[in-house]
């Protein structure tokens, strides 16, 4: 395992993840196995940014690039990443979570992106086929890591449809639209995955126009807060994060 991740990343699933032939390895927090309500945070896609030259592409296409980004942008907060900061605000219901809180959150969850290909630019949108392939990967991943819950970034109807089309009706135990937050209605979806219940909450993507105080309330009311709040004792810290 890369020493850059020491104390924060759990590599014990890597053999199984490598066998899945994923384009990018998901971030698996070092305390995920001991976390209550094992949670996957499901982002959407990775796209070419900046100049898009060979150096940039090489960095993005590295199998551990998502992990590198989660470490530098998420835990260490070396760069301004609105979607990460907004989600942290919703979890802790505070404008500026501190370094120990960031470490607490990202060391207890898995972060994965749904779309299994690199999008050419930020303007490009995933297709139905992208979502279908991504959900197939997700279902396999959830089984490998024995996840119980998933917070899904994005409420696109095509994204929801692609998953519902993969699931047989008899495994779906709940499908419910929740009260609107602004113009967006969260979706609670539960289904049986090889006999185990899997609970999903579809919420607005936290990248922009994200009312984090309202969405933090939704996380609490649905029981989907991804960590046990108030249990900061023993959380790992990194010298560069304090």
C-alpha positions as CSV (number, residue, x, y, z in Angstrom):
1,X,0.0,0.0,0.0
2,X,1.2,3.5,-0.8
3,X,2.8,5.1,2.3
4,X,0.9,8.3,1.5
5,X,-2.2,6.6,2.8
6,X,-0.7,5.2,6.1
7,X,-3.3,5.3,8.9
8,X,-6.2,6.3,6.6
9,X,-6.7,3.6,4.0
10,X,-7.7,-0.1,4.4
11,X,-6.0,-2.2,1.7
12,X,-7.4,-5.5,3.0
13,X,-10.0,-5.7,0.2
14,X,-7.5,-4.9,-2.6
15,X,-7.1,-8.5,-3.8
16,X,-10.9,-8.8,-4.4
17,X,-11.1,-5.3,-5.9
18,X,-8.2,-6.1,-8.3
19,X,-10.1,-9.1,-9.4
20,X,-13.0,-6.9,-10.4
21,X,-10.7,-5.1,-12.9
22,X,-11.9,-1.6,-11.8
23,X,-10.6,1.4,-13.7
24,X,-10.0,3.1,-10.3
25,X,-9.7,1.6,-6.9
26,X,-12.3,3.0,-4.5
27,X,-11.2,4.8,-1.3
28,X,-11.7,2.4,1.7
29,X,-11.3,4.2,5.0
30,X,-9.0,2.5,7.6
31,X,-11.9,2.2,10.0
32,X,-14.6,1.1,7.6
33,X,-14.6,-2.5,8.9
34,X,-15.4,-1.4,12.4
35,X,-17.9,1.3,11.4
36,X,-21.6,1.0,12.2
37,X,-23.9,0.8,9.2
38,X,-21.0,0.3,6.7
39,X,-21.5,3.1,4.2
40,X,-20.5,3.8,0.6
41,X,-20.5,7.4,-0.6
42,X,-21.2,7.1,-4.3
43,X,-20.0,10.0,-6.4
44,X,-20.7,10.2,-10.1
45,X,-17.8,10.5,-12.5
46,X,-14.2,11.5,-13.2
47,X,-13.6,13.9,-16.1
48,X,-10.6,15.4,-17.8
49,X,-9.7,18.7,-16.2
50,X,-7.2,21.4,-16.8
51,X,-5.2,21.2,-20.1
52,X,-5.9,17.5,-20.6
53,X,-2.3,16.9,-21.8
54,X,-0.6,13.6,-21.4
55,X,0.8,14.4,-18.0
56,X,-2.7,15.2,-16.7
57,X,-4.2,12.1,-18.4
58,X,-1.5,9.8,-17.0
59,X,-2.2,11.1,-13.5
60,X,-6.0,10.7,-13.8
61,X,-5.8,7.3,-15.3
62,X,-3.6,5.8,-12.6
63,X,-5.6,3.1,-10.7
64,X,-5.1,4.8,-7.4
65,X,-5.8,8.4,-8.5
66,X,-9.2,8.4,-6.9
67,X,-7.6,7.4,-3.6
68,X,-4.9,10.1,-4.0
69,X,-7.6,12.7,-4.6
70,X,-9.6,11.6,-1.6
71,X,-6.5,11.8,0.6
72,X,-5.2,15.2,-0.6
73,X,-8.6,16.8,-1.2
74,X,-10.7,15.1,1.4
75,X,-8.6,14.4,4.5
76,X,-5.7,16.9,4.0
77,X,-7.9,19.5,2.3
78,X,-4.9,20.8,0.3
79,X,-7.2,21.9,-2.5
80,X,-10.6,23.6,-2.7
81,X,-13.2,20.9,-3.4
82,X,-16.7,22.1,-3.1
83,X,-18.4,18.8,-3.2
84,X,-16.2,17.4,-0.4
85,X,-16.6,20.4,1.8
86,X,-20.3,20.7,1.3
87,X,-20.9,17.0,2.1
88,X,-18.8,17.4,5.3
89,X,-20.8,20.4,6.3
90,X,-24.0,18.4,5.9
91,X,-22.7,15.5,8.0
92,X,-21.5,17.7,10.8
93,X,-24.0,20.6,10.4
94,X,-21.3,23.2,10.6
95,X,-19.8,25.5,8.1
96,X,-16.1,24.6,8.9
97,X,-15.6,21.0,10.1
98,X,-12.1,20.7,11.6
99,X,-9.3,18.4,10.5
100,X,-10.1,15.7,13.1
101,X,-13.7,15.6,11.8
102,X,-12.7,15.2,8.2
103,X,-10.4,12.4,9.3
104,X,-13.2,10.8,11.3
105,X,-15.6,10.9,8.3
106,X,-13.3,9.7,5.5
107,X,-11.6,7.0,7.6
108,X,-14.9,5.3,8.2
109,X,-16.5,5.2,4.8
110,X,-15.9,4.0,1.2
111,X,-15.8,6.5,-1.6
112,X,-16.5,5.3,-5.1
113,X,-17.6,6.8,-8.4
114,X,-20.5,5.3,-10.3
115,X,-19.4,6.0,-13.9
116,X,-16.7,3.5,-14.9
117,X,-15.1,5.6,-17.7
118,X,-13.3,8.9,-17.9
119,X,-15.5,11.6,-19.3
120,X,-13.9,13.9,-21.9
121,X,-14.9,17.1,-20.0
122,X,-17.0,18.5,-17.3
123,X,-19.7,19.3,-19.9
124,X,-20.1,15.7,-20.9
125,X,-22.9,13.7,-19.2
126,X,-23.0,10.0,-18.5
127,X,-25.2,7.8,-20.7
128,X,-27.8,5.2,-19.7
129,X,-25.2,2.6,-20.6
130,X,-22.6,4.3,-18.3
131,X,-25.0,4.2,-15.4
132,X,-26.0,0.5,-16.1
133,X,-22.4,-0.6,-16.2
134,X,-21.7,1.5,-13.1
135,X,-24.5,0.0,-11.1
136,X,-23.4,-3.6,-12.0
137,X,-20.0,-2.7,-10.6
138,X,-21.5,-1.1,-7.6
139,X,-23.6,-4.2,-6.8
140,X,-20.6,-6.4,-6.9
141,X,-18.5,-3.9,-4.9
142,X,-21.3,-3.6,-2.2
143,X,-21.2,-7.4,-1.9
144,X,-17.4,-7.6,-1.6
145,X,-17.2,-5.0,1.1
146,X,-20.5,-6.1,2.8
147,X,-21.9,-2.6,2.6
148,X,-25.2,-1.8,4.3
149,X,-25.9,1.7,3.1
150,X,-25.1,4.0,0.3
151,X,-25.5,7.8,-0.1
152,X,-25.8,8.5,-3.8
153,X,-24.8,11.9,-5.2
154,X,-27.3,13.0,-7.8
155,X,-31.0,12.7,-8.5
156,X,-31.0,12.2,-12.3
157,X,-33.9,10.1,-13.4
158,X,-31.7,8.2,-15.9
159,X,-29.4,7.2,-13.0
160,X,-32.3,5.9,-10.9
161,X,-33.9,4.2,-13.9
162,X,-30.7,2.3,-14.8
163,X,-30.6,0.8,-11.3
164,X,-34.3,0.0,-11.1
165,X,-34.0,-1.8,-14.5
166,X,-31.3,-4.0,-13.1
167,X,-33.3,-4.9,-10.0
168,X,-36.1,-7.4,-10.0
169,X,-39.3,-6.1,-8.4
170,X,-39.3,-8.8,-5.7
171,X,-36.0,-7.6,-4.2
172,X,-37.1,-4.0,-3.7
173,X,-38.4,-3.4,-0.2
174,X,-38.8,0.4,-0.2
175,X,-39.0,3.1,-2.9
176,X,-40.1,6.4,-1.5
177,X,-39.7,10.1,-2.5
178,X,-39.1,12.3,0.5
179,X,-40.2,15.9,1.1
180,X,-38.5,18.3,-1.2
181,X,-35.4,20.3,-0.5
182,X,-35.8,23.3,-2.7
183,X,-36.7,21.8,-6.1
184,X,-35.2,18.4,-5.3
185,X,-36.9,15.4,-3.8
186,X,-34.6,12.9,-2.2
187,X,-35.2,9.2,-2.9
188,X,-35.0,6.4,-0.4
189,X,-34.6,3.0,-2.0
190,X,-34.0,-0.3,-0.2
191,X,-33.5,-3.7,-1.8
192,X,-32.2,-7.1,-0.9
193,X,-28.7,-7.9,-2.2
194,X,-28.1,-11.6,-1.9
195,X,-30.5,-11.7,1.0
196,X,-29.1,-8.7,2.8
197,X,-30.9,-5.3,3.0
198,X,-29.2,-2.5,1.2
199,X,-30.4,1.1,1.9
200,X,-29.8,3.9,-0.6
201,X,-30.4,7.6,-0.3
202,X,-30.3,9.6,-3.5
203,X,-29.5,13.3,-2.7
204,X,-28.5,16.4,-4.7
205,X,-24.9,16.3,-5.8
206,X,-23.0,18.6,-3.3
207,X,-20.9,20.2,-6.0
208,X,-23.0,23.4,-6.4
209,X,-26.2,25.1,-5.1
210,X,-26.2,22.7,-2.2
211,X,-28.1,23.7,0.9
212,X,-26.0,21.7,3.3
213,X,-28.0,22.5,6.4
214,X,-31.1,21.2,4.7
215,X,-29.4,18.1,3.4
216,X,-27.8,17.5,6.7
217,X,-31.3,17.3,8.2
218,X,-32.3,14.8,5.5
219,X,-29.3,12.6,6.4
220,X,-30.4,12.7,10.1
221,X,-34.1,12.1,9.5
222,X,-33.4,9.1,7.2
223,X,-30.8,7.6,9.6
224,X,-28.2,7.9,6.9
225,X,-25.5,9.9,8.8
226,X,-22.4,7.8,7.7
227,X,-20.6,7.9,11.0
228,X,-21.4,7.7,14.7
229,X,-21.3,11.4,15.7
230,X,-19.7,12.2,19.0
231,X,-17.3,9.3,18.8
232,X,-14.1,11.1,17.9
233,X,-11.9,9.2,20.4
234,X,-9.3,7.1,18.7
235,X,-9.7,8.7,15.2
236,X,-6.5,8.6,13.2
237,X,-4.8,11.9,12.4
238,X,-2.1,12.9,9.9
239,X,0.6,15.4,10.8
240,X,-0.2,17.4,7.7
241,X,-3.9,17.6,8.5
242,X,-3.6,19.5,11.8
